[in-house]
C-alpha cells in the first residue's frame, strides 16, 4: 500500500529564514508527487507537482521541491519565508491508474516576525 | 463559478440526525472526489465519481455514508444517523477526468460538528 510520511508535525521559522519541509513516500514505482497548502478555513491549493523529468520543480509563491528517487523523498523548500506563508502543508502522491490522492498528515508552519 | 464550491461551510447537528453536504465542481470536470479531514486520521479518500457513476466507494467508512451525483455536476454526500466520530471537515475536489496526472482542485470544505 502506498503511504506518505511528513516527519515534522509543526515547524516554526522566523520571517526571512529559509524553509525545508520533509516528505517521504512509499510506492511501488515512481509516483506523481504533489505539495498542497491549506490556510485556515480554506481548501487545499496546489503549490507544485512532479510527474517526470527534471527532478527540481518550481511552484507558486516562490516554492520549489526536489524529487530524490534514492531517498523516496520530495522535500519542499523556500529560500526566504514570508509571514503569509504560515499555513499547513500537505505532501500527496498518486500514480498510474490510481487517481486517489494519498496525503501525509501535514506540517503546520508558524512564521515569527 | 471559477472554483469548486461547497455548502454549507459549517454544519452543526445533533447525534442521530441526517446531514447533506453539497459540492459544485468546476464546470467541465468529469471527475469528482470526496475526502474527509479529521484530527486523528488526516486526509482520507471517501468516494470518486466519473460522470454520474461512482466506480470507487472504497473509502466510505460505513453504510451510513452515501453520495450521489446528478447531471454530471453537483454531488451530495449524505450521512445518516450522524455520530460524534463523523465530526470532520469534508472536502470535495474535481478534475478534468480520472487520470492521475490531472490536478485535483479542492473546495473550502464543510466543517461538520456532531454534538
gemmi code that builds the backbone of each chain (N, CA, C; Angstrom):
import gemmi

chains = {
    "A": [
        ("UNK", (0.844, -1.193, 0.000), (0.000, 0.000, 0.000), (0.877, 1.240, 0.000)),
        ("UNK", (0.396, 2.263, -0.655), (1.183, 3.484, -0.716), (0.980, 4.315, 0.537)),
        ("UNK", (1.981, 5.094, 0.886), (1.882, 5.938, 2.073), (2.799, 7.137, 1.931)),
        ("UNK", (2.490, 8.168, 2.700), (3.286, 9.389, 2.717), (3.572, 9.742, 4.164)),
        ("UNK", (4.820, 10.084, 4.435), (5.221, 10.476, 5.785), (5.763, 11.895, 5.778)),
        ("UNK", (5.194, 12.717, 6.606), (5.733, 14.047, 6.845), (6.210, 14.037, 8.293)),
        ("UNK", (7.501, 13.957, 8.510), (8.017, 13.708, 9.861), (7.792, 14.862, 10.839)),
        ("UNK", (7.657, 16.062, 10.312), (7.527, 17.232, 11.176), (6.080, 17.660, 11.268)),
        ("UNK", (5.518, 17.589, 12.469), (4.125, 17.993, 12.654), (4.014, 19.511, 12.653)),
        ("UNK", (5.012, 20.171, 13.273), (4.943, 21.615, 13.432), (6.359, 22.174, 13.291)),
        ("UNK", (6.495, 23.205, 12.482), (7.777, 23.895, 12.309), (7.560, 25.376, 12.513)),
        ("UNK", (8.496, 25.997, 13.237), (8.461, 27.450, 13.428), (9.732, 28.043, 12.850)),
        ("UNK", (9.567, 29.043, 12.009), (10.718, 29.746, 11.435), (10.489, 31.243, 11.574)),
        ("UNK", (11.567, 31.986, 11.492), (11.476, 33.439, 11.502), (11.277, 33.945, 10.084)),
        ("UNK", (10.566, 35.039, 9.981), (10.364, 35.643, 8.668), (11.717, 35.961, 8.038)),
        ("UNK", (11.864, 35.596, 6.776), (13.115, 35.822, 6.070), (14.057, 34.630, 6.098)),
        ("UNK", (13.808, 33.683, 6.979), (14.641, 32.492, 7.066), (14.263, 31.518, 5.963)),
        ("UNK", (15.158, 30.575, 5.717), (14.867, 29.542, 4.722), (14.021, 28.443, 5.352)),
        ("UNK", (13.388, 27.676, 4.478), (12.457, 26.646, 4.942), (12.658, 25.365, 4.155)),
        ("UNK", (12.604, 24.241, 4.860), (12.537, 22.950, 4.185), (11.548, 22.074, 4.929)),
        ("UNK", (10.545, 21.597, 4.215), (9.562, 20.670, 4.769), (9.803, 19.306, 4.142)),
        ("UNK", (9.855, 18.294, 5.005), (10.228, 16.980, 4.529), (9.023, 16.125, 4.163)),
        ("UNK", (9.211, 15.298, 3.148), (8.180, 14.366, 2.708), (8.865, 13.099, 2.210)),
        ("UNK", (8.463, 11.973, 2.750), (8.932, 10.680, 2.260), (7.725, 9.838, 1.870)),
        ("UNK", (7.897, 8.998, 0.873), (6.767, 8.225, 0.399), (7.149, 6.761, 0.238)),
        ("UNK", (6.117, 5.942, 0.205), (6.280, 4.533, -0.103), (5.340, 4.205, -1.252)),
        ("UNK", (5.906, 3.696, -2.339), (5.108, 3.423, -3.544), (5.864, 2.421, -4.378)),
        ("UNK", (5.156, 1.616, -5.155), (5.795, 0.554, -5.908), (6.617, 1.025, -7.088)),
        ("UNK", (6.335, 2.204, -7.562), (7.057, 2.754, -8.707), (7.300, 4.232, -8.408)),
        ("UNK", (7.568, 4.998, -9.439), (7.684, 6.443, -9.226), (6.297, 7.045, -9.236)),
        ("UNK", (5.899, 7.644, -8.137), (4.542, 8.208, -8.099), (4.501, 9.605, -8.707)),
        ("UNK", (3.313, 10.099, -8.861), (3.134, 11.518, -9.093), (3.120, 12.169, -7.705)),
        ("UNK", (3.827, 13.281, -7.590), (4.036, 13.904, -6.288), (3.490, 15.323, -6.287)),
        ("UNK", (2.888, 15.687, -5.179), (2.234, 16.993, -5.071), (2.516, 17.595, -3.696)),
        ("UNK", (2.574, 18.917, -3.667), (2.505, 19.658, -2.419), (1.303, 20.599, -2.505)),
        ("UNK", (0.478, 20.514, -1.462), (-0.667, 21.405, -1.319), (-0.489, 22.239, -0.051)),
        ("UNK", (-1.098, 23.433, -0.059), (-1.087, 24.289, 1.127), (-2.524, 24.597, 1.517)),
        ("UNK", (-2.762, 24.629, 2.827), (-4.099, 24.918, 3.341), (-4.011, 26.012, 4.387)),
        ("UNK", (-4.607, 27.155, 4.074), (-4.705, 28.235, 5.050), (-5.976, 28.031, 5.859)),
        ("UNK", (-6.045, 28.596, 7.067), (-7.209, 28.368, 7.925), (-8.526, 28.681, 7.212)),
        ("UNK", (-9.451, 27.738, 7.261), (-10.762, 27.923, 6.659), (-10.778, 27.840, 5.144)),
        ("UNK", (-9.659, 27.477, 4.581), (-9.561, 27.396, 3.124), (-9.397, 25.961, 2.669)),
        ("UNK", (-9.645, 25.747, 1.389), (-9.379, 24.439, 0.819), (-7.901, 24.272, 0.542)),
        ("UNK", (-7.582, 23.197, -0.119), (-6.190, 22.904, -0.456), (-5.837, 23.574, -1.774)),
        ("UNK", (-4.714, 24.263, -1.781), (-4.233, 24.903, -3.006), (-2.956, 24.206, -3.446)),
        ("UNK", (-2.872, 23.864, -4.714), (-1.698, 23.184, -5.228), (-0.531, 24.148, -5.322)),
        ("UNK", (0.600, 23.776, -4.709), (1.825, 24.579, -4.811), (2.665, 24.138, -5.998)),
        ("UNK", (2.840, 22.842, -6.147), (3.643, 22.310, -7.241), (3.409, 20.820, -7.378)),
        ("UNK", (3.904, 20.271, -8.491), (3.707, 18.859, -8.783), (4.924, 18.330, -9.519)),
        ("UNK", (5.148, 17.016, -9.402), (6.187, 16.334, -10.157), (5.587, 15.098, -10.798)),
        ("UNK", (5.789, 15.008, -12.118), (5.346, 13.808, -12.829), (6.553, 13.043, -13.370)),
        ("UNK", (7.466, 13.757, -14.016), (8.642, 13.119, -14.586), (9.607, 14.221, -15.001)),
        ("UNK", (10.796, 13.830, -15.451), (11.743, 14.804, -15.977), (12.589, 15.447, -14.909)),
        ("UNK", (12.852, 16.724, -15.073), (13.704, 17.469, -14.154), (13.231, 17.269, -12.720)),
        ("UNK", (14.162, 16.857, -11.874), (13.764, 16.497, -10.512), (13.580, 17.709, -9.597)),
        ("UNK", (13.982, 18.875, -10.050), (13.750, 20.103, -9.282), (12.596, 20.837, -9.949)),
        ("UNK", (11.519, 21.004, -9.209), (10.338, 21.643, -9.794), (10.040, 22.945, -9.068)),
        ("UNK", (9.602, 23.899, -9.847), (9.260, 25.213, -9.305), (7.748, 25.311, -9.178)),
        ("UNK", (7.311, 25.997, -8.151), (5.885, 26.165, -7.960), (5.508, 27.611, -7.758)),
        ("UNK", (4.318, 27.790, -7.238), (3.850, 29.151, -6.995), (4.404, 29.677, -5.681)),
        ("UNK", (4.311, 30.975, -5.491), (4.701, 31.640, -4.245), (6.175, 31.431, -3.894)),
        ("UNK", (7.016, 31.152, -4.870), (8.444, 31.030, -4.625), (8.894, 29.694, -4.068)),
        ("UNK", (8.018, 28.711, -4.035), (8.363, 27.386, -3.537), (8.977, 26.522, -4.634)),
        ("UNK", (9.832, 25.600, -4.206), (10.383, 24.591, -5.084), (10.464, 23.271, -4.309)),
        ("UNK", (10.570, 22.188, -5.045), (10.706, 20.880, -4.410), (11.626, 20.030, -5.264)),
        ("UNK", (12.326, 19.120, -4.608), (13.252, 18.252, -5.304), (12.878, 16.798, -5.070)),
        ("UNK", (12.726, 16.070, -6.148), (12.442, 14.635, -6.091), (13.767, 13.889, -6.036)),
        ("UNK", (13.913, 13.052, -5.015), (15.106, 12.219, -4.902), (14.647, 10.759, -4.827)),
        ("UNK", (14.816, 10.074, -5.944), (14.338, 8.688, -6.031), (15.040, 7.803, -5.024)),
        ("UNK", (16.332, 7.995, -4.857), (17.109, 7.117, -3.975), (16.671, 7.238, -2.516)),
        ("UNK", (16.114, 8.388, -2.173), (15.668, 8.610, -0.801), (14.150, 8.560, -0.670)),
        ("UNK", (13.455, 8.318, -1.769), (11.977, 8.328, -1.768), (11.477, 9.598, -1.081)),
        ("UNK", (12.047, 10.720, -1.507), (11.693, 11.980, -0.854), (11.280, 13.028, -1.876)),
        ("UNK", (10.545, 13.974, -1.387), (10.077, 15.101, -2.217), (9.937, 16.286, -1.268)),
        ("UNK", (11.067, 16.863, -0.892), (11.083, 17.936, 0.105), (10.768, 19.285, -0.525)),
        ("UNK", (10.037, 20.061, 0.219), (9.611, 21.395, -0.220), (10.539, 22.435, 0.384)),
        ("UNK", (10.933, 23.424, -0.429), (11.868, 24.447, 0.060), (11.413, 25.834, -0.358)),
        ("UNK", (11.836, 26.785, 0.453), (11.662, 28.188, 0.088), (12.832, 28.953, 0.691)),
        ("UNK", (13.513, 29.783, -0.082), (14.723, 30.444, 0.419), (14.452, 31.505, 1.474)),
        ("UNK", (13.299, 32.162, 1.413), (13.015, 33.242, 2.354), (11.514, 33.259, 2.636)),
        ("UNK", (11.168, 32.927, 3.860), (9.762, 32.769, 4.212), (9.118, 34.112, 4.549)),
        ("UNK", (7.889, 34.262, 4.130), (7.108, 35.463, 4.406), (6.037, 35.117, 5.429)),
        ("UNK", (5.561, 36.102, 6.180), (4.556, 35.828, 7.224), (3.315, 35.176, 6.616)),
        ("UNK", (3.016, 35.522, 5.370), (1.823, 34.976, 4.727), (1.955, 33.497, 4.371)),
        ("UNK", (3.148, 32.942, 4.547), (3.339, 31.511, 4.284), (2.861, 30.642, 5.426)),
        ("UNK", (2.509, 31.240, 6.542), (2.006, 30.463, 7.675), (0.740, 29.729, 7.268)),
        ("UNK", (0.762, 28.406, 7.377), (-0.331, 27.573, 6.899), (0.037, 26.118, 7.203)),
        ("UNK", (-0.820, 25.217, 6.760), (-0.492, 23.800, 6.867), (-0.163, 23.269, 5.476)),
        ("UNK", (0.878, 22.471, 5.399), (1.383, 21.976, 4.122), (1.245, 20.461, 4.062)),
        ("UNK", (0.709, 20.005, 2.947), (0.463, 18.581, 2.759), (1.200, 18.080, 1.527)),
        ("UNK", (1.896, 16.980, 1.713), (2.501, 16.245, 0.613), (1.543, 15.122, 0.213)),
        ("UNK", (1.439, 14.848, -1.080), (0.497, 13.824, -1.532), (1.073, 13.091, -2.736)),
        ("UNK", (0.615, 11.848, -2.925), (1.036, 11.059, -4.075), (-0.172, 10.426, -4.751)),
        ("UNK", (-0.006, 10.144, -6.023), (-0.944, 9.308, -6.768), (-0.083, 8.653, -7.843)),
        ("UNK", (-0.734, 7.939, -8.768), (0.097, 7.406, -9.833), (-0.529, 6.264, -10.578)),
        ("UNK", (-0.091, 6.099, -11.794), (-0.572, 5.028, -12.645), (-2.065, 5.110, -12.800)),
        ("UNK", (-2.728, 4.009, -12.518), (-4.184, 4.001, -12.603), (-4.813, 4.477, -11.299)),
        ("UNK", (-3.999, 4.828, -10.348), (-4.519, 5.228, -9.041), (-4.689, 6.731, -8.975)),
        ("UNK", (-5.913, 7.178, -9.151), (-6.241, 8.591, -9.175), (-6.408, 9.168, -7.775)),
        ("UNK", (-6.543, 8.294, -6.778), (-6.762, 8.791, -5.427), (-5.495, 9.454, -4.935)),
        ("UNK", (-5.639, 10.572, -4.267), (-4.505, 11.192, -3.609), (-4.348, 10.578, -2.222)),
        ("UNK", (-3.122, 10.187, -1.917), (-2.784, 9.753, -0.562), (-1.949, 10.860, 0.056)),
        ("UNK", (-2.420, 11.351, 1.181), (-1.796, 12.510, 1.811), (-0.960, 12.119, 3.018)),
        ("UNK", (0.051, 12.928, 3.277), (0.705, 12.891, 4.571), (-0.159, 13.582, 5.599)),
        ("UNK", (0.262, 13.516, 6.862), (-0.525, 14.093, 7.950), (-0.402, 15.619, 8.029)),
        ("UNK", (0.500, 16.177, 7.254), (0.628, 17.622, 7.212), (1.688, 18.176, 8.145)),
        ("UNK", (2.234, 19.330, 7.772), (3.168, 20.076, 8.613), (2.619, 21.481, 8.792)),
        ("UNK", (2.419, 21.866, 10.026), (1.929, 23.204, 10.329), (3.115, 24.146, 10.438)),
        ("UNK", (3.099, 25.190, 9.641), (4.186, 26.167, 9.620), (3.758, 27.439, 10.341)),
        ("UNK", (4.531, 27.817, 11.336), (4.352, 29.100, 12.026), (5.511, 29.995, 11.642)),
        ("UNK", (5.208, 31.244, 11.337), (6.243, 32.212, 10.959), (6.288, 33.310, 12.010)),
        ("UNK", (7.426, 33.467, 12.649), (7.609, 34.519, 13.652), (8.110, 35.798, 13.001)),
        ("UNK", (7.621, 36.939, 13.471), (8.050, 38.205, 12.863), (9.506, 38.522, 13.177)),
    ],
    "B": [
        ("UNK", (-19.226, 29.230, -11.154), (-18.096, 29.899, -10.547), (-16.794, 29.318, -11.047)),
        ("UNK", (-15.704, 29.937, -10.698), (-14.413, 29.523, -11.198), (-13.859, 28.315, -10.463)),
        ("UNK", (-14.239, 28.140, -9.209), (-13.654, 27.084, -8.410), (-14.686, 26.085, -7.955)),
        ("UNK", (-14.242, 25.141, -7.106), (-15.142, 24.167, -6.507), (-15.854, 24.833, -5.332)),
        ("UNK", (-17.162, 24.709, -5.337), (-17.963, 25.357, -4.304), (-18.618, 24.301, -3.413)),
        ("UNK", (-18.532, 24.492, -2.108), (-19.144, 23.566, -1.183), (-20.079, 24.312, -0.239)),
        ("UNK", (-21.185, 23.648, 0.088), (-22.113, 24.250, 1.046), (-22.760, 23.163, 1.906)),
        ("UNK", (-23.116, 23.499, 3.150), (-22.757, 24.742, 3.823), (-21.277, 24.750, 4.190)),
        ("UNK", (-20.773, 25.880, 4.620), (-19.375, 25.913, 5.041), (-19.232, 25.312, 6.437)),
        ("UNK", (-20.262, 25.477, 7.233), (-20.283, 24.889, 8.564), (-21.642, 24.255, 8.813)),
        ("UNK", (-21.627, 23.103, 9.496), (-22.876, 22.439, 9.827), (-22.752, 21.853, 11.231)),
        ("UNK", (-23.665, 22.275, 12.097), (-23.721, 21.700, 13.440), (-25.006, 20.883, 13.523)),
        ("UNK", (-24.896, 19.657, 13.964), (-26.063, 18.789, 14.040), (-26.021, 17.981, 15.326)),
        ("UNK", (-27.161, 17.409, 15.638), (-27.237, 16.558, 16.821), (-27.008, 15.107, 16.427)),
        ("UNK", (-26.415, 14.381, 17.315), (-26.194, 12.957, 17.098), (-27.505, 12.286, 16.695)),
        ("UNK", (-27.441, 11.463, 15.660), (-28.613, 10.735, 15.206), (-29.346, 11.384, 14.040)),
        ("UNK", (-29.062, 12.658, 13.785), (-29.707, 13.340, 12.661), (-28.983, 13.022, 11.355)),
        ("UNK", (-29.679, 13.206, 10.237), (-29.080, 13.054, 8.912), (-28.593, 14.413, 8.425)),
        ("UNK", (-27.503, 14.419, 7.656), (-26.998, 15.659, 7.075), (-26.683, 15.444, 5.595)),
        ("UNK", (-26.790, 16.517, 4.844), (-26.433, 16.510, 3.420), (-25.421, 17.600, 3.154)),
        ("UNK", (-24.347, 17.236, 2.492), (-23.292, 18.173, 2.142), (-23.242, 18.262, 0.616)),
        ("UNK", (-23.107, 19.481, 0.129), (-23.201, 19.697, -1.318), (-21.866, 20.133, -1.903)),
        ("UNK", (-21.611, 19.672, -3.122), (-20.400, 20.073, -3.845), (-20.754, 20.432, -5.274)),
        ("UNK", (-20.290, 21.604, -5.686), (-20.469, 22.074, -7.052), (-19.083, 22.116, -7.701)),
        ("UNK", (-18.773, 21.195, -8.623), (-17.407, 21.137, -9.155), (-17.159, 22.227, -10.195)),
        ("UNK", (-15.927, 22.290, -10.647), (-15.580, 23.197, -11.729), (-16.280, 22.720, -12.997)),
        ("UNK", (-16.856, 23.663, -13.723), (-17.583, 23.328, -14.934), (-16.688, 22.576, -15.910)),
        ("UNK", (-17.208, 21.461, -16.435), (-16.441, 20.681, -17.397), (-15.609, 19.574, -16.788)),
        ("UNK", (-15.482, 19.562, -15.476), (-14.730, 18.497, -14.819), (-15.622, 17.269, -14.671)),
        ("UNK", (-15.141, 16.155, -15.221), (-15.971, 14.949, -15.166), (-15.717, 14.113, -13.916)),
        ("UNK", (-14.554, 14.295, -13.306), (-14.212, 13.515, -12.105), (-14.446, 14.352, -10.861)),
        ("UNK", (-15.016, 13.712, -9.862), (-15.315, 14.395, -8.600), (-14.961, 13.456, -7.450)),
        ("UNK", (-14.370, 14.023, -6.423), (-13.881, 13.228, -5.297), (-14.366, 13.852, -3.988)),
        ("UNK", (-14.601, 12.993, -3.019), (-14.848, 13.445, -1.651), (-13.725, 12.899, -0.763)),
        ("UNK", (-13.228, 13.787, 0.092), (-12.231, 13.420, 1.087), (-12.734, 13.892, 2.452)),
        ("UNK", (-12.212, 13.274, 3.498), (-12.538, 13.692, 4.850), (-11.240, 14.042, 5.574)),
        ("UNK", (-11.279, 15.159, 6.286), (-10.103, 15.614, 7.025), (-10.455, 15.655, 8.502)),
        ("UNK", (-9.849, 14.781, 9.263), (-10.117, 14.750, 10.695), (-8.807, 14.768, 11.458)),
        ("UNK", (-8.888, 15.185, 12.723), (-7.677, 15.365, 13.516), (-6.896, 14.067, 13.646)),
        ("UNK", (-7.587, 12.996, 13.863), (-6.884, 11.752, 14.120), (-6.389, 11.052, 12.861)),
        ("UNK", (-7.143, 11.183, 11.796), (-6.868, 10.390, 10.592), (-6.248, 11.184, 9.445)),
        ("UNK", (-6.175, 12.486, 9.554), (-5.659, 13.268, 8.444), (-6.657, 13.293, 7.302)),
        ("UNK", (-6.138, 13.389, 6.086), (-6.975, 13.480, 4.888), (-7.172, 12.096, 4.305)),
        ("UNK", (-8.452, 11.679, 4.193), (-8.747, 10.348, 3.690), (-9.700, 10.425, 2.516)),
        ("UNK", (-9.444, 9.616, 1.512), (-10.333, 9.481, 0.365), (-11.618, 8.783, 0.782)),
        ("UNK", (-12.744, 9.297, 0.289), (-14.030, 8.664, 0.573), (-14.618, 7.984, -0.662)),
        ("UNK", (-14.797, 8.768, -1.743), (-15.514, 8.259, -2.907), (-15.117, 9.057, -4.128)),
        ("UNK", (-15.221, 8.412, -5.279), (-14.863, 9.034, -6.551), (-16.014, 8.851, -7.529)),
        ("UNK", (-16.332, 9.891, -8.273), (-17.329, 9.855, -9.329), (-16.671, 10.130, -10.665)),
        ("UNK", (-17.071, 9.364, -11.665), (-16.748, 9.687, -13.049), (-18.107, 9.892, -13.723)),
        ("UNK", (-18.403, 11.107, -14.124), (-19.760, 11.402, -14.551), (-20.694, 11.205, -13.365)),
        ("UNK", (-21.788, 10.501, -13.609), (-22.756, 10.270, -12.543), (-22.549, 8.960, -11.805)),
        ("UNK", (-21.591, 8.168, -12.250), (-21.403, 6.869, -11.600), (-20.231, 6.921, -10.631)),
        ("UNK", (-20.315, 6.078, -9.622), (-19.300, 6.047, -8.568), (-18.589, 4.701, -8.597)),
        ("UNK", (-17.566, 4.565, -9.436), (-16.895, 3.272, -9.530), (-16.043, 2.929, -8.307)),
        ("UNK", (-15.782, 3.898, -7.467), (-14.928, 3.638, -6.318), (-15.536, 4.286, -5.080)),
        ("UNK", (-16.111, 3.416, -4.243), (-16.692, 3.880, -2.971), (-15.886, 3.315, -1.807)),
        ("UNK", (-14.674, 2.920, -2.086), (-13.908, 2.129, -1.123), (-13.595, 2.866, 0.171)),
        ("UNK", (-13.622, 4.196, 0.138), (-13.270, 4.944, 1.333), (-14.424, 5.279, 2.255)),
        ("UNK", (-15.641, 4.996, 1.842), (-16.782, 5.300, 2.713), (-16.675, 4.466, 3.979)),
        ("UNK", (-16.706, 5.109, 5.156), (-16.406, 4.392, 6.395), (-17.504, 3.451, 6.872)),
        ("UNK", (-18.734, 3.693, 6.495), (-19.824, 2.809, 6.911), (-20.992, 2.995, 5.961)),
        ("UNK", (-22.007, 2.135, 6.114), (-23.170, 2.246, 5.218), (-24.064, 3.421, 5.596)),
        ("UNK", (-23.697, 4.181, 6.610), (-24.431, 5.415, 6.906), (-24.046, 6.524, 5.929)),
        ("UNK", (-22.949, 6.309, 5.226), (-22.453, 7.302, 4.275), (-22.879, 6.910, 2.858)),
        ("UNK", (-23.394, 7.875, 2.120), (-23.722, 7.640, 0.717), (-23.517, 8.939, -0.044)),
        ("UNK", (-23.412, 8.815, -1.350), (-23.230, 10.012, -2.171), (-23.847, 9.782, -3.526)),
        ("UNK", (-24.272, 10.857, -4.125), (-24.762, 10.782, -5.494), (-24.298, 12.005, -6.258)),
        ("UNK", (-24.352, 11.860, -7.558), (-24.005, 12.978, -8.440), (-25.017, 12.989, -9.559)),
        ("UNK", (-25.556, 14.141, -9.836), (-26.585, 14.251, -10.866), (-26.141, 15.201, -11.968)),
        ("UNK", (-26.537, 14.867, -13.199), (-26.227, 15.721, -14.342), (-24.741, 15.878, -14.584)),
        ("UNK", (-23.958, 14.954, -14.044), (-22.515, 15.046, -14.213), (-21.930, 16.270, -13.546)),
        ("UNK", (-22.674, 16.843, -12.611), (-22.215, 18.078, -11.987), (-22.296, 17.986, -10.470)),
        ("UNK", (-23.336, 18.526, -9.896), (-23.443, 18.648, -8.440), (-23.456, 17.279, -7.774)),
        ("UNK", (-22.763, 17.204, -6.646), (-22.750, 15.977, -5.851), (-23.219, 16.276, -4.439)),
        ("UNK", (-23.895, 15.291, -3.860), (-24.346, 15.393, -2.471), (-23.811, 14.209, -1.685)),
        ("UNK", (-23.171, 14.499, -0.573), (-22.731, 13.464, 0.359), (-23.712, 13.461, 1.522)),
        ("UNK", (-24.298, 12.311, 1.778), (-25.289, 12.185, 2.852), (-24.752, 11.296, 3.953)),
        ("UNK", (-24.891, 11.772, 5.168), (-24.526, 10.966, 6.333), (-25.793, 10.756, 7.153)),
        ("UNK", (-26.182, 9.515, 7.312), (-27.383, 9.199, 8.079), (-27.004, 8.892, 9.524)),
        ("UNK", (-27.912, 9.211, 10.407), (-27.752, 8.878, 11.841), (-26.349, 9.263, 12.315)),
        ("UNK", (-26.045, 10.535, 12.195), (-24.679, 11.008, 12.470), (-24.214, 10.620, 13.866)),
        ("UNK", (-22.919, 10.360, 13.948), (-22.247, 10.018, 15.204), (-21.176, 11.073, 15.463)),
        ("UNK", (-20.731, 11.157, 16.701), (-19.723, 12.158, 17.040), (-18.437, 11.943, 16.258)),
        ("UNK", (-18.111, 10.706, 15.948), (-16.883, 10.447, 15.197), (-16.967, 10.901, 13.738)),
        ("UNK", (-18.159, 11.315, 13.305), (-18.303, 11.851, 11.949), (-17.856, 13.306, 11.882)),
        ("UNK", (-17.621, 13.930, 13.030), (-17.175, 15.329, 13.046), (-15.843, 15.439, 12.326)),
        ("UNK", (-15.798, 16.299, 11.328), (-14.613, 16.429, 10.476), (-14.884, 17.534, 9.467)),
        ("UNK", (-13.873, 17.824, 8.668), (-14.066, 18.691, 7.506), (-14.167, 17.792, 6.274)),
        ("UNK", (-15.222, 17.968, 5.523), (-15.450, 17.171, 4.327), (-15.087, 18.030, 3.115)),
        ("UNK", (-14.103, 17.549, 2.377), (-13.574, 18.282, 1.233), (-13.998, 17.610, -0.064)),
        ("UNK", (-14.351, 18.429, -1.006), (-14.693, 17.947, -2.340), (-13.626, 18.452, -3.303)),
        ("UNK", (-13.303, 17.660, -4.292), (-12.344, 18.058, -5.316), (-12.869, 17.625, -6.671)),
        ("UNK", (-12.441, 18.312, -7.704), (-12.794, 17.883, -9.052), (-11.567, 17.971, -9.956)),
        ("UNK", (-11.601, 17.180, -11.025), (-10.524, 17.215, -12.015), (-11.119, 16.943, -13.384)),
        ("UNK", (-10.337, 17.241, -14.417), (-10.838, 17.101, -15.791), (-11.358, 15.695, -16.045)),
        ("UNK", (-10.556, 14.715, -15.660), (-11.008, 13.324, -15.700), (-10.217, 12.545, -14.677)),
        ("UNK", (-10.317, 11.238, -14.732), (-9.780, 10.422, -13.647), (-8.281, 10.167, -13.755)),
        ("UNK", (-7.638, 10.639, -14.803), (-6.216, 10.350, -14.920), (-5.460, 10.918, -13.733)),
        ("UNK", (-4.523, 10.144, -13.251), (-3.793, 10.542, -12.052), (-3.012, 11.832, -12.268)),
        ("UNK", (-2.697, 12.136, -13.538), (-1.955, 13.367, -13.806), (-2.823, 14.605, -13.726)),
        ("UNK", (-4.112, 14.412, -13.727), (-4.967, 15.591, -13.711), (-5.050, 16.176, -12.313)),
        ("UNK", (-4.839, 17.457, -12.240), (-4.816, 18.136, -10.955), (-6.209, 18.099, -10.328)),
        ("UNK", (-6.240, 17.776, -9.052), (-7.482, 17.848, -8.308), (-7.566, 19.222, -7.637)),
        ("UNK", (-8.661, 19.910, -7.913), (-8.904, 21.231, -7.343), (-9.916, 21.084, -6.213)),
        ("UNK", (-9.576, 21.661, -5.083), (-10.368, 21.456, -3.875), (-11.253, 22.660, -3.540)),
        ("UNK", (-12.411, 22.348, -2.968), (-13.240, 23.372, -2.368), (-12.757, 23.698, -0.967)),
        ("UNK", (-13.420, 24.663, -0.336), (-13.027, 25.101, 1.003), (-13.501, 24.152, 2.092)),
        ("UNK", (-14.399, 23.242, 1.733), (-14.820, 22.230, 2.692), (-16.067, 22.600, 3.470)),
        ("UNK", (-16.678, 21.575, 4.050), (-17.768, 21.742, 5.006), (-17.294, 21.195, 6.344)),
        ("UNK", (-17.309, 22.053, 7.351), (-16.930, 21.609, 8.696), (-18.171, 21.084, 9.387)),
        ("UNK", (-18.197, 19.796, 9.666), (-19.337, 19.158, 10.320), (-19.020, 18.918, 11.786)),
        ("UNK", (-19.906, 19.398, 12.639), (-19.775, 19.163, 14.077), (-21.010, 18.419, 14.550)),
        ("UNK", (-20.798, 17.253, 15.137), (-21.901, 16.440, 15.642), (-21.874, 16.498, 17.164)),
        ("UNK", (-22.944, 17.050, 17.729), (-22.989, 17.247, 19.183), (-23.604, 16.042, 19.890)),
    ],
}
model = gemmi.Model(1)
for chain_id, residues in chains.items():
    chain = gemmi.Chain(chain_id)
    for i, (resn, *xyz) in enumerate(residues, 1):
        res = gemmi.Residue()
        res.name, res.seqid = resn, gemmi.SeqId(i, " ")
        for name, pos in zip(("N", "CA", "C"), xyz):
            atom = gemmi.Atom()
            atom.name, atom.element = name, gemmi.Element(name[0])
            atom.pos, atom.b_iso = gemmi.Position(*pos), 0.0
            res.add_atom(atom)
        chain.add_residue(res)
    model.add_chain(chain)
structure = gemmi.Structure()
structure.add_model(model)
structure.setup_entities()
